[in-house]
Amino acid sequence: MKAKTIDEVIEALDLIIEDAKKTNNPKGYFAALYRKVTKRVKKGIAAGEFEDGERMERLDVLFANRYLNAYDNYFEGQTTTKSWTVAFDHTKQYWPIVLQHLLWGMNAHINLDLGIAAAAVAPGDSIHSLKKDFDRINALLASLVGEVEQELSEIWPTLKYILTLSQKIDDFLVNFSMKAARDGAWRFALKLAAASEEERWKLIKDRDETIKEIANCVDPPGFIPRLVFALIRLGEKRDIAKVIEILE
């Protein structure tokens, strides 16, 4: 594993963020958001918000290493999961907007990695004892939605008017990245925890293929959707390093 403690996770994320700022690369968007989440989990563990703080740190570290290892493998030219490959491929392109980059990262990490990490830290029947803390993580992350919206409004000022008029972005973030994704992650964790080693590899492979297809939905085809995203992109702040700082 790349990191062995939650502090080492934060240090690893710091390195990714600093490199992204120096190279003006959007790969730092998800890392900046993820560091914020990790610090919040660390604070929650210290405050005794979880039933088993030691187990929660192990889950957090296992979970984070899925991302850190995928990052290293991809940018060193090695094979990684299809879900992360889609997310990282888009960091080389100009037109994706900040929200798309965040969703590609959350899609791979929550829909694929979270279930794998949960089953690893609580294999077999012990997976059921993790449910309350798993739900606490969900509540913690959902509490950050408003903060993310505010940051996106700083990146694309027009968004604050859209939020005022429609409030649709809130529903979109919650439905895509919070409730639906983590409900699916829990069901996936239950399957993995009960599976044999041979079955587990097949379940992960099949799940990765499914999550890759979900990732493709974040970049909708057709002239109108692409025009809308292009207009948003042109209205966003151009300085990637500055955007990363806002997300931090």
Phi, psi and omega per residue, in radians:
M1 nan 2.529 3.135
K2 -1.231 -0.781 -3.138
A3 -2.022 2.555 3.138
K4 -2.017 -0.243 3.107
T5 -2.381 2.906 3.138
I6 -1.175 -0.543 3.077
D7 -1.159 -0.647 3.100
E8 -1.200 -0.556 3.037
V9 -1.065 -0.840 -3.132
I10 -1.079 -0.712 3.109
E11 -1.097 -0.729 3.122
A12 -1.129 -0.697 3.099
L13 -1.151 -0.645 3.081
D14 -0.999 -0.745 -3.126
L15 -1.135 -0.727 3.111
I16 -1.099 -0.780 -3.110
I17 -1.105 -0.798 -3.127
E18 -1.122 -0.706 3.106
D19 -1.125 -0.710 3.133
A20 -1.118 -0.673 3.100
K21 -1.129 -0.770 -3.103
K22 -1.147 -0.645 -3.091
T23 -1.669 0.004 -3.129
N24 0.948 0.892 -3.034
N25 -2.024 2.278 -3.125
P26 -1.167 -0.042 3.065
K27 -1.075 -0.292 3.122
G28 -1.392 -0.222 -3.112
Y29 -1.069 -0.980 -3.113
F30 -1.134 -0.698 -3.133
A31 -1.055 -0.674 3.131
A32 -1.148 -0.775 3.104
L33 -1.133 -0.711 -3.091
Y34 -1.175 -0.639 3.100
R35 -1.105 -0.694 3.116
K36 -1.069 -0.773 3.123
V37 -1.101 -0.769 -3.118
T38 -1.083 -0.723 3.108
K39 -1.124 -0.628 3.114
R40 -1.180 -0.680 3.084
V41 -1.122 -0.765 3.110
K42 -1.010 -0.769 3.119
K43 -1.098 -0.709 3.137
G44 -1.140 -0.671 3.097
I45 -1.110 -0.812 -3.132
A46 -1.089 -0.565 -3.107
A47 -1.499 -0.026 3.124
G48 1.297 0.520 -3.103
E49 -1.334 -0.253 -3.090
F50 -1.922 2.678 3.130
E51 -1.071 -0.708 -3.097
D52 -2.315 1.646 -3.078
G53 -1.122 -0.670 3.137
E54 -1.112 -0.772 3.110
R55 -1.139 -0.648 3.141
M56 -1.133 -0.662 3.089
E57 -1.148 -0.689 3.096
R58 -1.096 -0.708 3.097
L59 -1.109 -0.795 -3.135
D60 -1.039 -0.735 -3.115
V61 -1.220 -0.777 3.093
L62 -1.058 -0.757 3.138
F63 -1.072 -0.861 -3.112
A64 -1.112 -0.659 -3.136
N65 -1.119 -0.450 3.042
R66 -1.056 -0.775 3.112
Y67 -1.244 -0.821 -3.092
L68 -1.077 -0.714 3.122
N69 -1.231 -0.657 3.082
A70 -1.100 -0.724 3.119
Y71 -1.061 -0.896 -3.131
D72 -1.048 -0.816 -3.114
N73 -1.050 -0.804 -3.083
Y74 -1.122 -0.878 -3.035
F75 -1.397 -0.070 2.976
E76 -1.784 0.150 3.072
G77 1.392 0.321 3.131
Q78 -1.783 2.964 -3.101
T79 -1.354 2.431 3.013
T80 -2.393 -3.046 -3.100
T81 -1.159 2.690 -3.136
K82 -1.123 -0.605 -3.137
S83 -1.075 -0.795 3.122
W84 -1.296 -0.543 3.109
T85 -1.051 -0.748 3.099
V86 -1.054 -0.806 -3.114
A87 -1.094 -0.814 -3.105
F88 -1.259 -0.569 3.089
D89 -0.998 -0.680 -3.086
H90 -1.263 -0.274 3.104
T91 -1.250 -0.188 3.127
K92 -1.619 -0.015 -3.058
Q93 -1.916 2.640 -3.094
Y94 -1.400 -0.695 -2.857
W95 -1.376 -0.445 3.119
P96 -1.027 2.446 3.136
I97 -1.497 2.941 -3.076
V98 -1.022 -0.787 -3.126
L99 -1.022 -0.693 3.112
Q100 -1.095 -0.773 3.114
H101 -1.027 -0.745 3.131
L102 -1.119 -0.731 -3.116
L103 -1.199 -0.660 3.082
W104 -1.087 -0.723 3.114
G105 -1.171 -0.791 3.139
M106 -1.141 -0.625 3.123
N107 -1.050 -0.870 -3.122
A108 -1.168 -0.741 -2.996
H109 -1.349 -0.726 -3.124
I110 -1.435 -0.857 -3.045
N111 -1.231 -0.494 3.130
L112 -1.905 -0.998 -2.954
D113 -1.225 -0.623 -3.041
L114 -1.109 -0.761 3.125
G115 -1.125 -0.680 3.126
I116 -1.118 -0.787 -3.136
A117 -1.141 -0.724 -3.127
A118 -1.099 -0.762 3.141
A119 -1.188 -0.524 3.138
A120 -1.266 -0.677 -3.104
V121 -1.429 -0.360 3.138
A122 -2.430 1.282 -3.087
P123 -1.296 2.812 3.088
G124 1.090 -2.519 -3.100
D125 -1.195 -0.312 -3.128
S126 -1.173 -0.234 3.120
I127 -1.005 -0.581 -3.087
H128 -1.181 -0.492 3.127
S129 -1.252 -0.228 -3.118
L130 -1.515 -0.221 -2.944
K131 -1.012 -0.763 -3.093
K132 -1.113 -0.766 3.124
D133 -1.222 -0.578 3.066
F134 -1.073 -0.760 3.117
D135 -1.184 -0.580 3.099
R136 -1.141 -0.647 3.067
I137 -1.076 -0.742 3.117
N138 -1.021 -0.809 -3.128
A139 -1.130 -0.679 3.138
L140 -1.094 -0.813 -3.118
L141 -1.182 -0.686 3.127
A142 -1.090 -0.528 3.140
S143 -1.181 -0.278 -3.129
L144 -1.556 -0.101 -3.074
V145 -1.005 -0.823 -3.124
G146 -1.054 -0.661 3.129
E147 -1.151 -0.717 3.118
V148 -1.122 -0.710 3.111
E149 -1.034 -0.757 3.139
Q150 -1.093 -0.709 3.124
E151 -1.137 -0.741 3.117
L152 -1.112 -0.568 3.106
S153 -1.189 -0.565 3.063
E154 -1.216 -0.615 -3.116
I155 -1.292 -0.708 3.110
W156 -2.239 1.603 -3.008
P157 -0.923 -0.553 -3.121
T158 -1.108 -0.408 -3.087
L159 -1.054 -0.606 -3.100
K160 -1.101 -0.540 3.088
Y161 -1.287 -0.654 3.089
I162 -1.130 -0.724 3.106
L163 -1.053 -0.725 -3.130
T164 -1.135 -0.707 -3.054
L165 -1.395 -0.704 -2.990
S166 -2.033 -0.564 -3.063
Q167 1.008 0.360 -3.091
K168 -1.333 -0.511 -3.089
I169 -1.112 -0.574 3.125
D170 -1.103 -0.844 3.118
D171 -1.059 -0.686 -3.103
F172 -1.113 -0.826 -3.134
L173 -1.110 -0.781 -3.119
V174 -1.117 -0.828 -3.080
N175 -1.170 -0.729 -3.065
F176 -1.346 -0.873 -2.914
S177 -1.811 -0.211 -3.060
M178 -1.909 -1.489 -2.974
K179 -1.142 -0.984 -3.064
A180 -1.079 -0.762 -3.098
A181 -1.116 -0.804 -3.070
R182 -1.374 -0.436 2.964
D183 -1.083 -0.760 3.096
G184 -1.140 -0.659 3.120
A185 -1.098 -0.681 3.134
W186 -1.174 -0.748 3.109
R187 -1.089 -0.674 3.103
F188 -1.144 -0.713 3.110
A189 -1.072 -0.721 3.117
L190 -1.070 -0.736 3.114
K191 -1.127 -0.776 -3.123
L192 -1.139 -0.727 -3.093
A193 -1.095 -0.542 -3.100
A194 -1.611 -0.119 -3.032
A195 -1.547 2.740 3.003
S196 -1.320 2.947 -3.122
E197 -1.047 -0.731 3.135
E198 -1.136 -0.758 3.117
E199 -1.130 -0.617 -3.089
R200 -1.086 -0.768 -3.134
W201 -1.085 -0.678 3.122
K202 -1.196 -0.712 3.113
L203 -1.061 -0.736 -3.141
I204 -1.162 -0.751 3.126
K205 -1.066 -0.815 -3.135
D206 -1.151 -0.699 3.132
R207 -1.121 -0.722 3.138
D208 -1.055 -0.704 3.123
E209 -1.114 -0.733 3.123
T210 -1.132 -0.760 -3.100
I211 -1.196 -0.566 3.055
K212 -1.050 -0.717 3.134
E213 -1.173 -0.641 3.069
I214 -1.091 -0.707 3.125
A215 -1.014 -0.643 -3.139
N216 -1.128 -0.435 3.140
C217 -1.260 -0.309 3.126
V218 -1.274 -0.299 3.108
D219 -2.050 1.327 -2.988
P220 -1.139 2.447 3.105
P221 -1.363 2.958 3.093
G222 1.828 2.636 -3.045
F223 -1.153 -0.807 -3.060
I224 -1.121 -0.896 3.116
P225 -1.021 -0.705 -3.122
R226 -1.185 -0.601 3.097
L227 -1.143 -0.758 3.132
V228 -1.061 -0.833 -3.140
F229 -1.128 -0.621 3.122
A230 -1.136 -0.710 3.121
L231 -1.141 -0.695 3.083
I232 -1.102 -0.782 -3.112
R233 -1.052 -0.728 -3.136
L234 -1.181 -0.432 3.140
G235 -1.548 -0.247 3.135
E236 -1.261 2.795 3.038
K237 -1.058 2.390 -3.066
R238 -1.432 -0.449 -3.064
D239 -1.398 1.818 -3.085
I240 -1.075 -0.708 3.125
A241 -1.055 -0.666 3.114
K242 -1.153 -0.710 3.107
V243 -1.075 -0.745 3.117
I244 -1.055 -0.725 3.117
E245 -1.086 -0.673 3.098
I246 -1.117 -0.757 -3.135
L247 -1.196 -0.431 3.088
E248 -1.200 nan nan
